[in-house]
Amino acid sequence: MKLLQIGCGNISNAWISVLKRRNDVEICGLVDTNIDAAAKKAMEHELNCPVYDILDKAIAEQHPDVAVDNVLPDSRLEVARRCLSSGMNVLSEKPLSDSIQGAKEIIRLSDEYDKEFFVMQNRRYNCAMLSFKDILKSGTVGQPGYLGAQFFRESHFGGFRELMESPLLVDMAIHTFDQARYLLGKDPLSVYCKEYNTDYSWYNGNASAVCIFTFENNVIFNYTGSWSSPGTMDSYDSVWRAMCSKGTVTWNGLELPRVYVKDPDSDIRHPKHIETPMEYTDCLISGHEGCIDEMLESLKTGRRSGTDCRDNIKSLAMVFAAIKSARENREIKIEEILEVKK
Ligand SMILES: NC(=O)c1ccc[n+]([C@@H]2O[C@H](COP(=O)([O-])OP(=O)(O)OC[C@H]3O[C@@H](n4cnc5c(N)ncnc54)[C@H](O)[C@@H]3O)[C@@H](O)[C@H]2O)c1
């Protein structure tokens, strides 16, 4: 498969280093509107392919099968249109789009040209996440009633994130929201959200938020986090708790999840809980490598990737629903977001 790398900024390092290790793909060119960024990336990764600052020229000269889109969200739709209409499948960074209308248009283009568009959700691809999902599915702890994710970090990024209106919800929460959908295997129905910015925050926009989602079967998902939280730092994968009908699963986002069920011999009024040893699910590859592997296998087998755009729009809708809820100070139904027309 011939791959065209489009966008040669920070995250392209994660993609190029994975792609270079595979023997089923060839990077046939690097494109960046800033040609120096493309040339620098070729040099850093010792790639001999040509570099371009014009996407159309790269497509015309290289006839690639697959586009790797690592551009910023505001260019996602334009790049998708060029690539899908040229007969390429697209493997894209998150987020699927910077708007729901844009995401819908990408899905429409993918249908029209009968080409795939898959989205990077690297935080699904982690042995601990897989184990967590399998524990919930196994029934050991019964039916989930509540899922909580906590994400507090002190991050001084500088640049665009410190200028955005909703840096936490738009730039990061998509990962955690997508993890929640993945873990529960259910879709969200509605959300209440309070976005806020503390007096001591160094962000212009709201760097903190609390969201209460209701999922199918009345499962509650509570997300709370901040980019401007001096002190102890949570994992980038968040700190999780699933309260279920027969027990609880916790995951600190770093090690493996822990499972607690009621001790059958304990007092009914003041039950004791015991940690249950679990079989953990092994995965050979994780993060970007795991997600890229699933994307490429999907292209080979014709089976849609778990992060196909048609599914991923539901994770993106959680972000836009939360922002709308905070702005309008009311509960927002996910349907309202997915049906929005402009
Ligand atoms: N999955 C993750 O964990 C993760 C982590 C960081 C960033 N990201 C995502 O990756 C994407 C890129 O982020 P980044 O940190 O690499 O940004 P960046 O600013 O470092 O790089 C973006 C590059 O794209 C180029 N570019 C912009 N528009 C273009 C266009 N139309 N055609 C060709 N090149 C274009 C820019 O010149 C720049 O070199 C974003 O969507 C971001 O959300 C994902």
Ligand as a Chemical Component Dictionary entry (heavy atoms), coordinates in Angstrom:
data_LIG
# 
_chem_comp.id                   LIG 
_chem_comp.type                 NON-POLYMER 
_chem_comp.pdbx_formal_charge   0 
_chem_comp.three_letter_code    LIG 
# 
loop_
_chem_comp_atom.comp_id 
_chem_comp_atom.atom_id 
_chem_comp_atom.alt_atom_id 
_chem_comp_atom.type_symbol 
_chem_comp_atom.charge 
_chem_comp_atom.model_Cartn_x 
_chem_comp_atom.model_Cartn_y 
_chem_comp_atom.model_Cartn_z 
_chem_comp_atom.pdbx_ordinal 
LIG N1  N1  N 0  -3.946 11.155 19.193 1  
LIG C1  C1  C 0  -3.240 11.936 19.980 2  
LIG O1  O1  O 0  -2.888 11.586 21.102 3  
LIG C2  C2  C 0  -2.877 13.314 19.491 4  
LIG C3  C3  C 0  -1.855 14.051 20.131 5  
LIG C4  C4  C 0  -1.526 15.308 19.601 6  
LIG C5  C5  C 0  -2.205 15.822 18.503 7  
LIG N2  N2  N 1  -3.214 15.082 17.933 8  
LIG C6  C6  C 0  -3.977 15.611 16.775 9  
LIG O2  O2  O 0  -3.131 15.598 15.621 10 
LIG C7  C7  C 0  -3.456 16.686 14.763 11 
LIG C8  C8  C 0  -2.176 17.467 14.480 12 
LIG O3  O3  O 0  -1.649 17.951 15.697 13 
LIG P1  P1  P 0  -0.094 18.346 15.861 14 
LIG O4  O4  O 0  0.140  18.452 17.313 15 
LIG O5  O5  O -1 0.761  17.436 15.043 16 
LIG O6  O6  O 0  -0.127 19.810 15.217 17 
LIG P2  P2  P 0  1.095  20.627 14.616 18 
LIG O7  O7  O 0  0.681  22.055 14.582 19 
LIG O8  O8  O 0  2.374  20.257 15.307 20 
LIG O9  O9  O 0  1.219  20.068 13.100 21 
LIG C9  C9  C 0  0.247  20.255 12.117 22 
LIG C10 C10 C 0  0.960  20.346 10.763 23 
LIG O10 O10 O 0  -0.025 20.318 9.731  24 
LIG C11 C11 C 0  0.356  21.270 8.748  25 
LIG N3  N3  N 0  -0.846 21.638 8.000  26 
LIG C12 C12 C 0  -1.885 22.418 8.418  27 
LIG N4  N4  N 0  -2.833 22.465 7.459  28 
LIG C13 C13 C 0  -2.393 21.700 6.427  29 
LIG C14 C14 C 0  -2.940 21.339 5.175  30 
LIG N5  N5  N 0  -4.130 21.782 4.779  31 
LIG N6  N6  N 0  -2.226 20.518 4.387  32 
LIG C15 C15 C 0  -1.009 20.057 4.765  33 
LIG N7  N7  N 0  -0.440 20.371 5.952  34 
LIG C16 C16 C 0  -1.129 21.171 6.765  35 
LIG C17 C17 C 0  0.992  22.408 9.527  36 
LIG O11 O11 O 0  1.830  23.203 8.706  37 
LIG C18 C18 C 0  1.764  21.638 10.599 38 
LIG O12 O12 O 0  3.093  21.334 10.176 39 
LIG C19 C19 C 0  -4.552 17.482 15.489 40 
LIG O13 O13 O 0  -5.803 17.117 14.976 41 
LIG C20 C20 C 0  -4.413 17.049 16.945 42 
LIG O14 O14 O 0  -5.646 17.103 17.657 43 
LIG C21 C21 C 0  -3.538 13.864 18.401 44 
# 
loop_
_chem_comp_bond.comp_id 
_chem_comp_bond.atom_id_1 
_chem_comp_bond.atom_id_2 
_chem_comp_bond.value_order 
_chem_comp_bond.pdbx_ordinal 
LIG N1  C1  SING 1  
LIG C1  O1  DOUB 2  
LIG C1  C2  SING 3  
LIG C2  C3  SING 4  
LIG C2  C21 DOUB 5  
LIG C3  C4  DOUB 6  
LIG C4  C5  SING 7  
LIG C5  N2  DOUB 8  
LIG N2  C6  SING 9  
LIG N2  C21 SING 10 
LIG C6  O2  SING 11 
LIG C6  C20 SING 12 
LIG O2  C7  SING 13 
LIG C7  C8  SING 14 
LIG C7  C19 SING 15 
LIG C8  O3  SING 16 
LIG O3  P1  SING 17 
LIG P1  O4  DOUB 18 
LIG P1  O5  SING 19 
LIG P1  O6  SING 20 
LIG O6  P2  SING 21 
LIG P2  O7  DOUB 22 
LIG P2  O8  SING 23 
LIG P2  O9  SING 24 
LIG O9  C9  SING 25 
LIG C9  C10 SING 26 
LIG C10 O10 SING 27 
LIG C10 C18 SING 28 
LIG O10 C11 SING 29 
LIG C11 N3  SING 30 
LIG C11 C17 SING 31 
LIG N3  C12 SING 32 
LIG N3  C16 SING 33 
LIG C12 N4  DOUB 34 
LIG N4  C13 SING 35 
LIG C13 C14 SING 36 
LIG C13 C16 DOUB 37 
LIG C14 N5  SING 38 
LIG C14 N6  DOUB 39 
LIG N6  C15 SING 40 
LIG C15 N7  DOUB 41 
LIG N7  C16 SING 42 
LIG C17 O11 SING 43 
LIG C17 C18 SING 44 
LIG C18 O12 SING 45 
LIG C19 O13 SING 46 
LIG C19 C20 SING 47 
LIG C20 O14 SING 48 
# 
